[in-house]
Amino acid sequence: MIHLTMPLRDGTQIPVPRAPRRRRLGSLRSLLVIVIAVPALVGTVAVPAHGAGTALPGAAVAASESPSQNAGPAGRGGNYMHDANAPWIRPVTAKVTSPYGPRRVICNTVGCSNTFHDGVDFGSACGTPIKAISPGRVTFAGNAGSFGERVIIDHGSGVESLYGHAQTGSLNVSVGQLVKAGTAIAKVGATGVVTGCHLDLKIRISVFVNPGPFLAARGVTL
């Protein structure tokens, strides 16, 4: 057993009393508890929880009371919350002249089309009003190259409708504008890659889907 001593100025060594073994073990246990508990406590206090009154960036906003124009504020990124009871309508009354699916390539001075048509074409005459198919917020209104003059409407819940080949100078809406089902957003034209006047309607839910079944499920027959 090792005895601890402490020297005095005259060189005399005096014994240093040792703490009882039980007290030393108790001190070690207390130190161990502090080492484990403090980081956990700091982590709990320092990381704020997303509780009441804390708005997360980009979080969905509450829907408004109006079923026909139901939108969140533009200050929250323009999130649009579509009402489940909102109406859906046809964009024009003309018949479908080119369905969704494979088709021949169309080329003109603007460019060429794809071999797969991811929308439906309506054979309306140039100048025919194009109507929004459901309430939403306009996210694009302008020229889109081979798609011509185009309007895109966000209907909320990840659903968008796209209206292509509109007449130059006919766009009646701007980005950020709220529209209702039936709002005249543009006129049928022949801009972009086309062979004549028509409206190209597309439905996008992350990817393009067939507008026929999509609208049929909402009571609209093309």
N, C-alpha and C positions, 0 to 999 in steps of 0.2 A: 504494500500500500504506500502511495506517495503522499508525503506530508508537505504542504506548502508553507514557506517561511517568507518573512519580509525583513530585509537588512535595515539596521539603524545607522546613524552617522558614525558611531564608534565601531561599526563592524559587527555588532551583536545581531544574531539572527533570532527573530521571535516567531513563533508559530502563528499561522493565520487560521482562524477557525473556519471550517468548511460548512456549507449549508447542508442540512439533512438531505439525504437522497430523495425522500418523498417530496420535499419542497422543490428540489431541482426538477424533478419529473413534472410537477405541477406547472412550473414556469414554462417548461418546454411545450407542454400541451396548450397552454394559453397562447404562446407565440404561434403555434401551428394553426390554431383556430383563427387568429388574426390574419395570417397569411392567406388562408383559404377564403375567409369571409369578405375581406375588404375588396378584392377584385370583383367578386360577384355583386357586392353592394354598389360599387362604382358603375359596373355595367348596367345595373338596373336603373340607376338614377340618371346616368349620362345619356342613354339612348331614349329619346322621347317616343312614346307610343302614339299611333295615329288614332287618337281618341276624339271625343266630341269637341266640336269647334275647330278642328284641324282639317283644312281642305287640302287634299292631295293634288298636285299638278296633273291636269288632264282627267281628273275624276269625272264621272258622269254627273250631270246636274239634274235636279228635280224637274219633272215635267210640269208644264203650266196647266191651267185649268181649261184652256181652249182646245177642243179636239181637232180643229181644223188648222190651227197654226200654233204648234206646240214645240217651242224651242227654248234652249238654254241661252244665257247671255253671251254676247260676243266676247266679253272679257275672259271667259273661261274656255276660249278656243273655238267657240261656235258649235259646241256639242249640240246635236239635235236629237231630241227624244220623240220618236214617232208614236203617235197614239194608235193603239191596236184597232180602234174603231174608225180610223181615218178612211175616207173613200179612195177608191182606185178607179181610174177611167181610161178610156182610149185616148191617145195623143191626137189622133186624127180619125176621120170616119172612113177613109179609103181602105181598100182591101190590101192584104199582104201580097207583095209581088216577088219577094225573095225571102224565103224562110231561113231559120237558124240551121246551120250545118255546112257541109262541104259545098263548094261552088267553083265555077271557073274563075280564073284570074282576070281582073279587069284592069286595063292600063290606059292612062291618058297623059297629058303633059305634066300633070302634078306628080304622078307616080303610079304604083300598081297596088291592087288589093291583095288580101291574103287568100289562100286556097280554102280557108274555113271562115264562114260568115258567123261571127259571134253576136249577131243581132238579128232583127227582122226589118225589112224594108216595106214601107207603105207607099203605094203609087199615087200620091197626091200631086195636084198641080202646083207649080211654083206660085208662091204668094199665099198658100193656104195657111191659116193660123195653126201653130203647134201648141198644144196645151200640156201643162205639167200633169203627169198621171197620178200624182198624190202630193199632199203637203210636204214641204221640205225647205232646205236652205240651199241657195245657189252657191256652188263651190268653184265653178269655172264658166266663163262666158267669153268666147273669142275664137280665133282661128286655131285649128288643130291639124294643119297640114293636110294629109290625105283624107282626113275626116271632115275637112271643110270647116265652116262656121259651126261651132258646137256649144251646147249648154249641158252642164252636169249638175244634177240636183242630188243632195244628200238627204235621204228620207229617214235617217237614223237607224240604229240597230245594225249598222254595216251595209245597208241597202242603198244603192245609187242607181239613178236612171240617167242615160246619156242620149242626147238628141243630136244627130249629125247631119251635115250637108245643108244647113240652113242658108237661107238667102242672105247675101252680103248686105249689111246695114239693117238687118231686120231684128237683131237681138233686142228684146224688150226688158231684159233683166241684167243685173250686175252681181258680182261676187258678194256674198253676205246677205243678199236679199231673201226674205222669206216669201214663199209662194204657197198658194192653195191649189187643191186639185181643180183643174180647169183654167188656171191662170195662163193667158197667152204669153209664151216666153219668146217666141220667134216665129218666122214664117218658113215654109218649105222652100228649099232652093236646090241648086245643082252645083255646090261648091265642093272642092276636094276631088277625090277619085270617084267619078260617077259616069253614068251613060245618059242620065236625064234627071228630071225633077223627082225627088222622093225624100222621104224621111227615114233615116236609119235609127231605130230605137234599140238601145242595149240596156241590159240589167246587169249590174255588177254587185256581187256579194263576196268581196275579196277577189273572186274570179268571175268571168262572165258566165251567165246562165241563160238558158232558153227563155226568152220573154213570154212565149206562148203558155207553157205550163205554169210559170210564175204568176202571170196575171189571171189565168183560169182559176187558180186556187183562191183568188181574191174576187171572183165573180165577174171577171172581164174576159170576153171572148174576142179574139183577134180575127 
